[in-house]
Amino acid sequence: MSNANPTPRRTALVAAAALSTVMLGSTPATAEPESGEASQAAQKLRELSRQAEVITEDYKKAQDDHAAKRHDLGRFNAEAQQADRVAGEARVQEEKLRGQVDRLSKASYKGSQMNSIAAVLGSETPDAFLDRASTLDLMAQHNSESVHAYADATHRAENARRQAWDARAGAAKAESDAARLEGDIAGRKKEMDSQVAKVKDQYNELSEKDKDLLSGVQSAVGQLAGSGAAIEAVNAALDKQGSPYVYGAKGPSQFDCSGLVQWAYKQAGVDLPGSTRSQVSVGRSVSQSEMKPGDIIFFYSSASHDGIYIGNGKMVHAPTEGQSVSVEEVEYMGEVHSVRRVAG
């Protein structure tokens, strides 16, 4: 794996890391801001940013849920159409066999006296008896097969009708849920926009020095060697170092945290939902001691922030307002909520 080679933008690495860690989570002992004014401004921006991140992920989760319901609607409608086709075919077969069974039933009733005994009594020779008995047995077998086929067609038609009914009921619920979520999305979008506006207003109130400290350094970590979806996702994310953070953005030139994770894995052929709320349930859980490149790390009790582990205690992520996609030490990010492995 390549090592990080940070290139200073406007200020020293230590100063940049100081305000950056204040913004993002726990603060090392060496990361004290230089003035009380900067500390208050950074703290307020950090709090507003965290709130905006939580609201944004709630909004994106509603989008994920809405997309899932729309997918369910399409699936149920397809199932209903398929069930209708099966039912139609079964009904045609049922009608065809019904006439045949009716005719056989009438023939069987009228000729019931023609049993094996009648065949014996009416036969002039043993050979004639054998021929007549074989014919009667064949008729009986044919009659049984026809009845069974008719019953099978009837059952298939009924089952298909029930499946079509269930599918339409599922589609109706999915459509109702999707409509409800559309309203939920609109409300959450309004709430997100309001909170993001507060963050931007607070960011604009920072001094140029504070903004420089916040922007930090632009990481320049090279590509990882290896193959597989996990490594491909890591390298896709690393390719986006320097891309600006924008709330709710999913690429390809702007990202928020979950947007970068989703986009990077999509480049590797893995489809992930678009919010941390949904991403935190995909794949399988692994411990921090088991982490390997490509694992997704979630932070804070709300799991409202995530990034992709690249190895050697580092991760690539889209940090927050005023920053860009970069590589940082996992230990400086704050409380780890969980780690999920979705590939490899």
Sequence and secondary structure as in RCSB ss.txt:
>XXXX:A:sequence
MSNANPTPRRTALVAAAALSTVMLGSTPATAEPESGEASQAAQKLRELSRQAEVITEDYKKAQDDHAAKRHDLGR
FNAEAQQADRVAGEARVQEEKLRGQVDRLSKASYKGSQMNSIAAVLGSETPDAFLDRASTLDLMAQHNSESVHAY
ADATHRAENARRQAWDARAGAAKAESDAARLEGDIAGRKKEMDSQVAKVKDQYNELSEKDKDLLSGVQSAVGQLA
GSGAAIEAVNAALDKQGSPYVYGAKGPSQFDCSGLVQWAYKQAGVDLPGSTRSQVSVGRSVSQSEMKPGDIIFFY
SSASHDGIYIGNGKMVHAPTEGQSVSVEEVEYMGEVHSVRRVAG
>XXXX:A:secstr
      EESSS HHHHHHHHHHHHS   TT   SSHHHHHHHHHHHHHHHHHHHHHHHHHHHHHHHHHHHHHHHH
HHHHHHHHHHHHHHHHHHHHHHHHHHHHHHHHHHHTTT SHHHHHHH SSHHHHHHHHHHHHHHHHHHHHHHHHH
HHHHHHHHHHHHHHHHHHHHHHHHHHHHHHHHHHHHHHHHHHHHHHHHHHHHHHHS HHHHHHHH EE       
  SHHHHHHHHHHTTTT BB TT BSSS B HHHHHHHHHHHTT    SSHHHHTTSSEE  GGG  TT EEEET
TTT EEEEEEETTEEEE   TT BSEEEEGGGS  EEEEEE   
